[in-house]
């Protein structure tokens, strides 16, 4: 039996061309993101709207704020995730299951 995933092709070169195109499209999109200098402490909602204001094509709900907690329950920013459509040519609101992994409340940005 032959099962086909969305990326399978008749030969390896076609497959790798498509994979490379997929990742380079994503990188092109991400390299255009402008992140301004941030205050030391920000609410996650403020952080999302700052990024959205700086980048007109990024809705604030396309940004997930990721963080770690220390033993005092302080939250430290560890990264920002951006959600895109499958074609990776535009930012879209992040799906709810992903939003559940994101931080809420106040984060220390550095």
N, C-alpha and C positions, 0 to 999 in steps of 0.2 A: 504494500500500500504506500502511496505517496501523499504525504501531508504537506500543505503549502502554507508558509507564514507570509505575511505581507511583503517581506523583503527578499524572498527566494527568487533566484534567477537561474537561467540555463547555464551560466558560467560564472566563475568566481569573480572575474573582472567586473562584470555588470553589477554584481552584488556589492563589491567594495566601492565602486563608483557611487552607488546609491547611498551607502553608509557614510562615505566621506562627504557627500553633498548634504546629507542630513545634519552632520555635526558642524560643517562649515556654515550652514544657514543659521544654526543656533548661535554659533560664535559671533557671526556678523550682527545678529540682533542684540546680544549681550554686550558687545563692545561699544554700542551706542548709548548705553545707560549712563546717565550723569548722576553721581552721588555727591551731594554737597557736603561741606563740613558740618558735622552734627554736634549738637549740644551733648554734654557728658551724660545727662540722663534724659530720656524721652519716653513717653508712652508709645506703645507699639502703633496705636492709631495715628499719632502725630508723625511717626517715622514713615508710615505708609503714605500719608497725605503729602509730606515733604517730597518724597520721591515722585509721587504722581504730579505734583506742581512743577518739578524740574523736568519731567519727561512727559510731555503731553500725550504720548501714545500708551502710557502705562496707567491703567486704572488702579486705584489704591488697593482694590481687592485682588489684584494680580500679584501682590507682594506678600510673601510669608516671612515673618520675622522669626528667626531661630535663635535660641539662647541656651545657656547652661546656668544652673543655680549653684551658688556656693553654700556652705553650711549655715550661713546667716540668712538664707533664702533670697539673697540679692540675685537678680537676673543679669547675666552678662551677654551681650550680643555676640553670637558666634557666626552668623551669616544671614544673608537675605536670599530667599528663593523667589524666582520669578516664573509664573506660569504662562505657557504659550499654547497656541493651537498646535495640532499635529504637523502642519506644514512649517511650523516655526517661523511664520512671517508676521505674527502679531501676538500681543499679550492679551490674555483672557483672564477672567476671574478664576481664582484657584478653586478646584473642586472641594466640597465639604470634607471628605475624608482627609485630605491634605491639610486643610485649615485646622483640624483637630490636633495636628502635631506642632502647630506654631505656638509661639509665646503670646501671652497677653499681659497687660499691665505695664509696669515701668521697667525699662532695660537700661543698663549702663553701657554706653557705646564704645568705650575704650579702656 
